[in-house]
């Protein structure tokens, strides 16, 4: 029986300001959960990531040459969520960009039964707050940006859009659930292709 898993994902240090609740089926991989996180938090998705759960590190790229401790890694791309035996309220941690790391806290909230005919519905964002992350800065640096926006009441911080050609003003206070789901739907498979097939 396919299950729909629900996760709450928060940016470390900004748990009350930038977070999402995500639904994804247990037939998806750990990597697919990571791609959903990167899409919903508006990442450019061009750095490596890993997800730590219990004693396992599910990595975006398992290579002997790139990581001398490869025997400690599990390939996130081939590991189904159904195989990792999640228990309600279990927590995971995702690190994205090992140079300027953004850290996500992931809490498994439970599951519901998958309803036939809803295959294209998932992954889906059911709730959230905050517009997302900024690539190439740490979680702590993002907190400084957010604190400055709260202090002066506006944003003077520009970020590159996912198309790589345009910039936009980053204001974490702007979150639109419907637009975010459209963004996830539009970018999930692009991100998946970029990590698993493209360069």
N, C-alpha and C positions, 0 to 999 in steps of 0.2 A: 504494500500500500504506500503510495506516494504521500509525503507529508509536506505541509507548508510551514516552514520554520520562520519564527519571528526573532529578530535581533534588534537591540538598541545599540547604536554606535555613537560614541561621543569623542570629540577631540580632547585629548588630555590637557587639563588646566582650564578648559572652557566648557566643561560638562553641562553647565546650566544655560549656555548661550549658543553652542553649535552642536547639534545632535540630530540623529535620524532614527526612525523605527523602520526596519526593512523586512519585507516578506520575500522569501526565496524558497524554492522547492529543495527537498533533500536529495534530489537526483543531480542537482548542480554540484560543481566542485568547490573546494576551498578557494581556488583561484577565481571562480565566478563570484563568490562573495566579495573578494578583494576588488574585482572590477566594478561591482555594484557600488562599493564604498567610494572608489575613486570617481565614478561617474556622478553619484549623488552629491559628493562634496566638491564637485567642480574642479577636480584635478586635471592637469595636462597629461597625466599618466605616462610620463616618460622616464621614470626612475624605477629601480628595483623595489620590491616589497617582501615582507614575510609576515606570517601570522603565527603567533606562539599560542599553543594550547596544551596545558599540562606539560608533559616532558617532550613535546614534539614541536619542531619548527617547520612549518609548511612554507617552502620557499618558492619564489617566482622563477628561479633558474638554478637547477641543480647541475653543477659542473665541477669535476675534479680540479681542473685548471684554475677556475675562478675562486674556489673555496677549499682550502686544505682540510677543513673539517666536514667535508661533504657527507661523511657517514652519519652525521648527526642531523642531516636535513631530510625532509620528506617533500616530494614534488607536489606542489599545490595544484598543478594542472591536471593530474590524474587521480587525485584523492577526492572521492565523493563526500559530500557533507553527511550522508547517511552512514558512512563507515567510521566516523570519529566518535560515536556514542556520546552525544551531547546530553547533559542533564540540565533541567531548568535552573536558571540563575548561574550556570557556569560562565566564566569570563575568559576572554581571549584578548590578546594584544596584537595590533597590527602596526608595524613600522613601515613607513614609506619614505624613500630617499635616504640612504644611509649616510650621506654627507650633511644634509640639512633636514634632519628627521622630523616628520610629523607622526605623532603617535596617536592611534585610535584605541579607545577602550570599547570592547565588544561584549555585550551581555546577551546570552541566549535566554529568551523569555518564554519559550514553549512552542507548541505546534498546533495546527488544526488540520483537518482532513482536506486533501486536495479534491476540488470539485471538477469532474470531467468537463472538458471543453474550455478550461481556463489556462491551458498551457502557455499561451502567448502573453498572459497577464503578468507573469513573474519574470524577473524580479520587479518588485513594486514597493514604493515608499508610502507608508501609511500615515506618517506624521513626522514633524521635524521642526527645527528652529535654526536660524543662522544660515547665511548664504553659502558657506563652505570654507575651504582652506585656501592657502596661497602656496604655490609651488616655490621651491628653493629657499624657503625660510623654515625655521624650526617651530614646533608648537609654542615654545616660550616667546619667540619673536612674534608669532601670530597673536599671542595674548597681549603683547605690547601694542600692536596695531589696534586690536579690539578695545583695549583700555583707553587708548588715545581717542578713538571715535567716541567712546562714552564720555570722555572728559570734555572734548570740544564740541560735541554734538553733530559733527559731520565728518566725512572721510576725505582725505587728500591723498589716498593711496591708489595707484593704478596697477592693474594686473593684465597679463596677456590672456586673451581668450583662447579656448581650445582649438580654434581654427588656425592659430599661430600668426594671424595677420592683423588682428585688431586688439586694442586694449579697452578696458572698461574700468570704471571706478569701483573699487572694492568697498562695499559697505555690508558688514555681516548682518545688519538688522533686516536686510531685504531677503525674505524667503517666501516663495510662492509654491505651495505643494503641487498644484496642477502643472506649473511650468517645470518644476523639478522632475516630475515623472516623465514629462515629454523629453527633457534633457537626458534622463537615464535611458529611456527607450531609444533615443537617437544615437547615444554614444556607447552603450554597453558593448555592442558587438564590434564597434570600431576599436575600443580598448582591448577587448579579447583578441581580436585579430592582430593588433599591434604587438601584444606580448607573446602570443603563441605562434604567429606565422611571420609577421613583418619584422622589419629591423627597427 
